[in-house]
Amino acid sequence: MQQKKQLSLFDLSMIVVSLVIGMGVFRTPVNVAAKAQIPELFYLAWFIGGFVAFCGALTYAEIGSRFPVTGGYYKIFSAAYHPSIAFAINCIVIISSAASVAAISIIGAEYLSKIILPIDKQNETYRVTIAITTILVFYFINLLGLKASAKTQNVLTVIKIGMILTLICAVFFGGKTQTITPIFKTANSTLPTWSDYGKALGLCLIAVSFSYAGYAQTINFGGEVKEAKKVIPRSIIIGLTIIVILYLAINYVYVKVIGFEELKSAESIAAILASKIFGPAGFNALSVIIFFSVMGYVNVNLLSNPRAMFAMGEEGALPKIFSRINKKQR
């Protein structure tokens, strides 16, 4: 049965944003700052990471426009190399995505539990229960069809972008004056060489690259995109442009508001920015928004992974039941 073309340019652009932006933007900067040691390397790592991601995005934009099929991430590897290679790569992606969805759901549940649960019930059992319930809710939304899940995804992604833009506004509520000049320290306390800077930059890029990853899964939706040959490349480029701008802006704000030395060991960096804007009530406001924004990552993975499994079912790498399409909800 042929898939119905339902995804617009806006829908697919929002999918790109949610595939990439999870919780990394609220945690990774601390690790990157600690490895960079100086602000110049910190900013350079995020800029280079964004440039490399953009090059990758252009590659997938070209591939997606030439081969717009459902489950494209499987079918492209299968056609270009061998079905066994495609199967192995996609199994890794599906399993790692499942682990990420579980982890992100629990992190989101941690934020929400502090708002909706009394102190005596803020434990692991209740957080896992909230996480499982949340996944099931989005699972049933996806069963209603692509149109319902895409609309849900749009709302969640707009909330996520709005939250990051709000946190960026913390720079206008009083930046922190840097009292300590960051110094690059080597293992033997000698003057750093270009090699030392290069090694530090490499360590930073490992963490940064994970924060920019995920956009490749966009091509799984190729068979359900309106005017796919035009929309797929445009949506990937638009989505990555939004992501790179948001990442560079919020990392500048982290340094400006928190201070670079403090950023190296800070906890809940997003909460610090929220407190600058909303005051003591900032954490509560942020917790609810973060919960809904990270749920966008959960929903988009529930959208993407079944399409890779659908493609495997079509080619016989998985049982044929995986390639069935519901006549009503498609």
Summary of the structure (lengths in Angstrom):
residues: 330
radius of gyration: 21.0
end to end distance: 8.9
largest distance: 69.2
contacts: 1105
relative contact order: 0.23
helix: 79%
strand: 1%
